[in-house]
């Protein structure tokens, strides 16, 4: 149990460090800041999507409809080396 907790802590620290190095990113009407994707969908409604627990349906829809969101989503996942569990990878 101790080793599992230690591994998890090391992973979290590494991930948070990579997230800080990534900084704020803007693409079109979208911004990635502190692990959150913030922007407006095609209906003009403000959307905030967490990197840690995204709604897969919303992410797939935005990736299909908004090239700016798809670009920033792919860039963040590629740069942070985390798997995309929403099914948007090509």
N, C-alpha and C positions, 0 to 999 in steps of 0.2 A: 504494500500500500504506500509506503514511504516513497519508493522509487517511482510509482505512478504519479504521485503528487509532485514530485520533483521534476519529472519529465513534462508534466502539464505546465508547471510554472515557467520552465525554460522555454517551452514553445510559446506561451503567452508573451513573455518578455521579448523574444525574437520577433514575433508578429507585430507587437506594438512598436518596436524599434523600426521595422520596415515600413509601418504605417506612417510614423512620424517623418521618415525620410522622404516618403512619397509627397507629403505636403498637400496643399489645396490644388485641385485640378479643375479647369473650366473648359467646357466644350459646348459650343452653341448655347442653348439655354440651360444647360445642366452644370452642376458643380459637385465635386466630390470633396467633402470636408469631414475630418474626424470620423471616418467610417460610415458616412451617410451620403447617399446620392440625393441631391436636392434639385428640383426643377419643376416644370409644368408639363403635363401630358398634352395631347393634341386637343383636348377639350378646354385647356386653359386652367385646369385645376392643379393647385400646388400639390406635389407629390414628394414624400420623403421616404426613401428606401434604405434600410439598414444593411450594411455589408454582412452582418452576423446572422440575420434571420430574414432574408428577403422573401417576399411573396412571389412564388414561382410564376403564377399566372400573370401578374402585373409586369414582371421583368420580361417574360417572353413576349408579351404584347408590345411593350415599349421598344424592345430590340427590333421587332418587326416593323414598327411604325416610325421610329425616330432614329435616324442615323447617328445623331449626336450622342444620344444615350447609349446606343450599341457600341460606339467607339470608346466612350469613357468606361463603360462596364467591362469591355474586353481588355482595355489597357490596364485597369486596376487589377483584374484577376490575373493577367499575365505577369504583371510586375510583382505582385505580392506572392505569386506561385501558390495560389489556393485553388482548389477544384471548384468548378461552377456546377452547383447541384440543381440549377433551375432548368437545365436542358437547353440552354441557348448556344452552346458551343457548336461549331460547324464541323 
